[in-house]
Every structure is written in structure tokens, then in C-alpha cells.
Amino acid sequence: MSKMEDINRLKIVLAEKKRTNKWLAEQVGVNPTTVSKWCTNTSQPDLRMLTQIANILDVDVKSLLHSNKE
């Protein structure tokens, strides 16, 4: 497993909610580049930020994560 797995579903949830990376960046007070990295799974938000994102998007934190269970 050399390639980093897609850990979060942030890009998908943002599309479902019809929201942009820029909008989310403004809501959580980070640079849009940071949100872009989260959406491409280049980096990951910490748990506190993930909880904040879930609250802003009005979704369960679990919906922002890929499950490794089939």
C-alpha cells in the first residue's frame, strides 16, 4: 500500500451540499489551498476540524470518512 488511500469524502460531501472549497475555507478560517489538499486527500484535517466541518455541513462526522469495512 504505497499510495495514500482516500481517507475522507470531503470533496463528495461538498458537491452533494453544493458548496465550494473556498466557501468551506471561509467557514473554518483556513486557506483555500488547505481545503483543496483535504479534498484531494493530500493531507487530512485533524479530528477537531473534522467535527467542525461536519457541523458546518450539517452531516455526521462518519459521512465524511471512507469506511475500510465492506
N, CA, C and O atoms as a GROMACS GRO file, in nm:
protein
  280
    1MET      N    1   0.084  -0.118   0.000
    1MET     CA    2   0.000   0.000   0.000
    1MET      C    3   0.088   0.125   0.000
    1MET      O    4   0.100   0.194   0.101
    2SER      N    5   0.150   0.152  -0.114
    2SER     CA    6   0.240   0.266  -0.122
    2SER      C    7   0.166   0.397  -0.143
    2SER      O    8   0.209   0.502  -0.095
    3LYS      N    9   0.054   0.392  -0.216
    3LYS     CA   10  -0.024   0.513  -0.240
    3LYS      C   11  -0.114   0.542  -0.120
    3LYS      O   12  -0.177   0.451  -0.066
    4MET      N   13  -0.121   0.668  -0.080
    4MET     CA   14  -0.208   0.705   0.031
    4MET      C   15  -0.354   0.682  -0.010
    4MET      O   16  -0.397   0.727  -0.116
    5GLU      N   17  -0.426   0.614   0.074
    5GLU     CA   18  -0.567   0.589   0.046
    5GLU      C   19  -0.649   0.716   0.063
    5GLU      O   20  -0.612   0.807   0.138
    6ASP      N   21  -0.760   0.719  -0.007
    6ASP     CA   22  -0.855   0.827   0.015
    6ASP      C   23  -0.920   0.803   0.149
    6ASP      O   24  -0.997   0.709   0.166
    7ILE      N   25  -0.889   0.889   0.245
    7ILE     CA   26  -0.939   0.871   0.381
    7ILE      C   27  -1.070   0.946   0.400
    7ILE      O   28  -1.162   0.895   0.465
    8ASN      N   29  -1.078   1.065   0.343
    8ASN     CA   30  -1.201   1.142   0.365
    8ASN      C   31  -1.283   1.155   0.238
    8ASN      O   32  -1.232   1.138   0.127
    9ARG      N   33  -1.410   1.186   0.255
    9ARG     CA   34  -1.506   1.204   0.147
    9ARG      C   35  -1.547   1.351   0.133
    9ARG      O   36  -1.654   1.382   0.081
   10LEU      N   37  -1.462   1.440   0.180
   10LEU     CA   38  -1.497   1.582   0.185
   10LEU      C   39  -1.538   1.637   0.049
   10LEU      O   40  -1.637   1.709   0.039
   11LYS      N   41  -1.463   1.604  -0.055
   11LYS     CA   42  -1.495   1.654  -0.189
   11LYS      C   43  -1.636   1.610  -0.231
   11LYS      O   44  -1.711   1.689  -0.288
   12ILE      N   45  -1.670   1.486  -0.203
   12ILE     CA   46  -1.802   1.432  -0.239
   12ILE      C   47  -1.913   1.502  -0.161
   12ILE      O   48  -2.014   1.541  -0.218
   13VAL      N   49  -1.892   1.518  -0.030
   13VAL     CA   50  -1.994   1.582   0.053
   13VAL      C   51  -2.012   1.728   0.014
   13VAL      O   52  -2.125   1.778   0.011
   14LEU      N   53  -1.904   1.797  -0.015
   14LEU     CA   54  -1.916   1.937  -0.059
   14LEU      C   55  -1.999   1.944  -0.188
   14LEU      O   56  -2.083   2.033  -0.203
   15ALA      N   57  -1.975   1.853  -0.280
   15ALA     CA   58  -2.052   1.852  -0.406
   15ALA      C   59  -2.199   1.823  -0.378
   15ALA      O   60  -2.287   1.886  -0.436
   16GLU      N   61  -2.225   1.728  -0.289
   16GLU     CA   62  -2.364   1.695  -0.254
   16GLU      C   63  -2.436   1.815  -0.193
   16GLU      O   64  -2.555   1.835  -0.216
   17LYS      N   65  -2.363   1.893  -0.114
   17LYS     CA   66  -2.421   2.010  -0.048
   17LYS      C   67  -2.414   2.136  -0.134
   17LYS      O   68  -2.458   2.243  -0.093
   18LYS      N   69  -2.358   2.120  -0.255
   18LYS     CA   70  -2.344   2.232  -0.348
   18LYS      C   71  -2.266   2.348  -0.286
   18LYS      O   72  -2.304   2.465  -0.297
   19ARG      N   73  -2.156   2.312  -0.222
   19ARG     CA   74  -2.066   2.410  -0.160
   19ARG      C   75  -1.928   2.398  -0.222
   19ARG      O   76  -1.891   2.293  -0.274
   20THR      N   77  -1.851   2.507  -0.216
   20THR     CA   78  -1.718   2.509  -0.275
   20THR      C   79  -1.609   2.499  -0.168
   20THR      O   80  -1.633   2.520  -0.049
   21ASN      N   81  -1.489   2.467  -0.215
   21ASN     CA   82  -1.373   2.466  -0.125
   21ASN      C   83  -1.354   2.604  -0.062
   21ASN      O   84  -1.326   2.616   0.057
   22LYS      N   85  -1.369   2.707  -0.146
   22LYS     CA   86  -1.350   2.844  -0.097
   22LYS      C   87  -1.450   2.876   0.013
   22LYS      O   88  -1.414   2.936   0.115
   23TRP      N   89  -1.575   2.837  -0.006
   23TRP     CA   90  -1.678   2.861   0.096
   23TRP      C   91  -1.641   2.792   0.226
   23TRP      O   92  -1.648   2.853   0.333
   24LEU      N   93  -1.600   2.665   0.219
   24LEU     CA   94  -1.564   2.592   0.340
   24LEU      C   95  -1.443   2.656   0.408
   24LEU      O   96  -1.439   2.668   0.530
   25ALA      N   97  -1.345   2.697   0.328
   25ALA     CA   98  -1.226   2.762   0.384
   25ALA      C   99  -1.265   2.887   0.463
   25ALA      O  100  -1.211   2.911   0.571
   26GLU      N  101  -1.358   2.965   0.411
   26GLU     CA  102  -1.405   3.085   0.481
   26GLU      C  103  -1.477   3.048   0.610
   26GLU      O  104  -1.462   3.117   0.712
   27GLN      N  105  -1.554   2.941   0.608
   27GLN     CA  106  -1.631   2.899   0.725
   27GLN      C  107  -1.542   2.854   0.840
   27GLN      O  108  -1.570   2.882   0.956
   28VAL      N  109  -1.434   2.783   0.806
   28VAL     CA  110  -1.348   2.727   0.912
   28VAL      C  111  -1.222   2.809   0.936
   28VAL      O  112  -1.144   2.778   1.025
   29GLY      N  113  -1.202   2.914   0.856
   29GLY     CA  114  -1.090   3.004   0.880
   29GLY      C  115  -0.954   2.949   0.839
   29GLY      O  116  -0.854   2.972   0.908
   30VAL      N  117  -0.952   2.877   0.727
   30VAL     CA  118  -0.823   2.827   0.676
   30VAL      C  119  -0.807   2.874   0.532
   30VAL      O  120  -0.901   2.924   0.471
   31ASN      N  121  -0.687   2.856   0.480
   31ASN     CA  122  -0.657   2.892   0.342
   31ASN      C  123  -0.729   2.795   0.248
   31ASN      O  124  -0.735   2.676   0.276
   32PRO      N  125  -0.784   2.844   0.136
   32PRO     CA  126  -0.849   2.754   0.040
   32PRO      C  127  -0.758   2.641  -0.009
   32PRO      O  128  -0.805   2.533  -0.044
   33THR      N  129  -0.628   2.666  -0.012
   33THR     CA  130  -0.533   2.562  -0.052
   33THR      C  131  -0.537   2.445   0.045
   33THR      O  132  -0.523   2.329   0.005
   34THR      N  133  -0.556   2.475   0.174
   34THR     CA  134  -0.566   2.370   0.275
   34THR      C  135  -0.687   2.283   0.249
   34THR      O  136  -0.678   2.160   0.255
   35VAL      N  137  -0.801   2.344   0.220
   35VAL     CA  138  -0.922   2.268   0.191
   35VAL      C  139  -0.902   2.184   0.065
   35VAL      O  140  -0.947   2.070   0.058
   36SER      N  141  -0.835   2.240  -0.034
   36SER     CA  142  -0.806   2.167  -0.157
   36SER      C  143  -0.725   2.042  -0.127
   36SER      O  144  -0.750   1.935  -0.184
   37LYS      N  145  -0.627   2.054  -0.039
   37LYS     CA  146  -0.544   1.938  -0.001
   37LYS      C  147  -0.628   1.833   0.071
   37LYS      O  148  -0.608   1.713   0.053
   38TRP      N  149  -0.722   1.878   0.153
   38TRP     CA  150  -0.812   1.783   0.220
   38TRP      C  151  -0.897   1.710   0.117
   38TRP      O  152  -0.917   1.589   0.126
   39CYS      N  153  -0.948   1.785   0.019
   39CYS     CA  154  -1.037   1.727  -0.083
   39CYS      C  155  -0.966   1.627  -0.173
   39CYS      O  156  -1.028   1.533  -0.223
   40THR      N  157  -0.838   1.647  -0.194
   40THR     CA  158  -0.761   1.554  -0.277
   40THR      C  159  -0.692   1.448  -0.193
   40THR      O  160  -0.617   1.365  -0.246
   41ASN      N  161  -0.715   1.450  -0.063
   41ASN     CA  162  -0.654   1.355   0.031
   41ASN      C  163  -0.502   1.363   0.032
   41ASN      O  164  -0.434   1.265   0.064
   42THR      N  165  -0.449   1.481  -0.002
   42THR     CA  166  -0.305   1.505   0.008
   42THR      C  167  -0.268   1.522   0.155
   42THR      O  168  -0.160   1.480   0.198
   43SER      N  169  -0.358   1.583   0.231
   43SER     CA  170  -0.344   1.595   0.376
   43SER      C  171  -0.483   1.579   0.436
   43SER      O  172  -0.584   1.575   0.365
   44GLN      N  173  -0.488   1.568   0.569
   44GLN     CA  174  -0.614   1.543   0.637
   44GLN      C  175  -0.638   1.646   0.746
   44GLN      O  176  -0.543   1.689   0.813
   45PRO      N  177  -0.764   1.685   0.766
   45PRO     CA  178  -0.795   1.773   0.880
   45PRO      C  179  -0.784   1.692   1.009
   45PRO      O  180  -0.807   1.571   1.009
   46ASP      N  181  -0.750   1.759   1.119
   46ASP     CA  182  -0.748   1.687   1.246
   46ASP      C  183  -0.891   1.662   1.293
   46ASP      O  184  -0.986   1.713   1.234
   47LEU      N  185  -0.906   1.583   1.397
   47LEU     CA  186  -1.040   1.545   1.444
   47LEU      C  187  -1.125   1.664   1.484
   47LEU      O  188  -1.244   1.667   1.454
   48ARG      N  189  -1.065   1.760   1.550
   48ARG     CA  190  -1.140   1.880   1.590
   48ARG      C  191  -1.194   1.952   1.468
   48ARG      O  192  -1.310   1.994   1.466
   49MET      N  193  -1.110   1.968   1.365
   49MET     CA  194  -1.152   2.035   1.242
   49MET      C  195  -1.256   1.951   1.169
   49MET      O  196  -1.352   2.006   1.114
   50LEU      N  197  -1.239   1.821   1.167
   50LEU     CA  198  -1.336   1.734   1.101
   50LEU      C  199  -1.473   1.746   1.166
   50LEU      O  200  -1.575   1.748   1.097
   51THR      N  201  -1.476   1.755   1.297
   51THR     CA  202  -1.601   1.774   1.370
   51THR      C  203  -1.664   1.909   1.335
   51THR      O  204  -1.785   1.918   1.314
   52GLN      N  205  -1.582   2.011   1.328
   52GLN     CA  206  -1.630   2.145   1.291
   52GLN      C  207  -1.688   2.145   1.149
   52GLN      O  208  -1.793   2.203   1.124
   53ILE      N  209  -1.619   2.079   1.057
   53ILE     CA  210  -1.665   2.071   0.919
   53ILE      C  211  -1.800   1.999   0.913
   53ILE      O  212  -1.891   2.042   0.843
   54ALA      N  213  -1.812   1.889   0.986
   54ALA     CA  214  -1.937   1.813   0.989
   54ALA      C  215  -2.051   1.901   1.039
   54ALA      O  216  -2.161   1.898   0.984
   55ASN      N  217  -2.026   1.978   1.143
   55ASN     CA  218  -2.129   2.067   1.196
   55ASN      C  219  -2.169   2.174   1.094
   55ASN      O  220  -2.288   2.202   1.077
   56ILE      N  221  -2.072   2.232   1.028
   56ILE     CA  222  -2.100   2.336   0.928
   56ILE      C  223  -2.180   2.279   0.812
   56ILE      O  224  -2.272   2.344   0.761
   57LEU      N  225  -2.146   2.158   0.770
   57LEU     CA  226  -2.215   2.096   0.656
   57LEU      C  227  -2.342   2.022   0.699
   57LEU      O  228  -2.414   1.969   0.614
   58ASP      N  229  -2.368   2.019   0.828
   58ASP     CA  230  -2.486   1.952   0.883
   58ASP      C  231  -2.491   1.805   0.843
   58ASP      O  232  -2.593   1.755   0.795
   59VAL      N  233  -2.378   1.737   0.865
   59VAL     CA  234  -2.369   1.593   0.839
   59VAL      C  235  -2.304   1.526   0.958
   59VAL      O  236  -2.241   1.592   1.041
   60ASP      N  237  -2.318   1.395   0.966
   60ASP     CA  238  -2.250   1.316   1.068
   60ASP      C  239  -2.102   1.306   1.030
   60ASP      O  240  -2.070   1.293   0.912
   61VAL      N  241  -2.014   1.311   1.127
   61VAL     CA  242  -1.870   1.300   1.100
   61VAL      C  243  -1.840   1.174   1.018
   61VAL      O  244  -1.754   1.176   0.931
   62LYS      N  245  -1.912   1.065   1.048
   62LYS     CA  246  -1.888   0.940   0.977
   62LYS      C  247  -1.912   0.953   0.828
   62LYS      O  248  -1.850   0.880   0.750
   63SER      N  249  -1.999   1.041   0.786
   63SER     CA  250  -2.025   1.057   0.643
   63SER      C  251  -1.909   1.125   0.571
   63SER      O  252  -1.903   1.124   0.448
   64LEU      N  253  -1.818   1.185   0.648
   64LEU     CA  254  -1.701   1.249   0.588
   64LEU      C  255  -1.583   1.152   0.571
   64LEU      O  256  -1.481   1.189   0.512
   65LEU      N  257  -1.598   1.031   0.621
   65LEU     CA  258  -1.489   0.935   0.618
   65LEU      C  259  -1.523   0.813   0.534
   65LEU      O  260  -1.638   0.768   0.532
   66HIS      N  261  -1.422   0.761   0.465
   66HIS     CA  262  -1.439   0.634   0.395
   66HIS      C  263  -1.425   0.522   0.496
   66HIS      O  264  -1.334   0.524   0.580
   67SER      N  265  -1.513   0.428   0.489
   67SER     CA  266  -1.502   0.312   0.578
   67SER      C  267  -1.413   0.209   0.513
   67SER      O  268  -1.417   0.190   0.392
   68ASN      N  269  -1.331   0.142   0.594
   68ASN     CA  270  -1.247   0.036   0.540
   68ASN      C  271  -1.317  -0.099   0.549
   68ASN      O  272  -1.260  -0.202   0.512
   69LYS      N  273  -1.440  -0.098   0.598
   69LYS     CA  274  -1.519  -0.220   0.606
   69LYS      C  275  -1.608  -0.230   0.484
   69LYS      O  276  -1.664  -0.130   0.438
   70GLU      N  277  -1.621  -0.348   0.433
   70GLU     CA  278  -1.705  -0.370   0.314
   70GLU      C  279  -1.849  -0.390   0.355
   70GLU      O  280  -1.935  -0.410   0.270
   0.00000   0.00000   0.00000
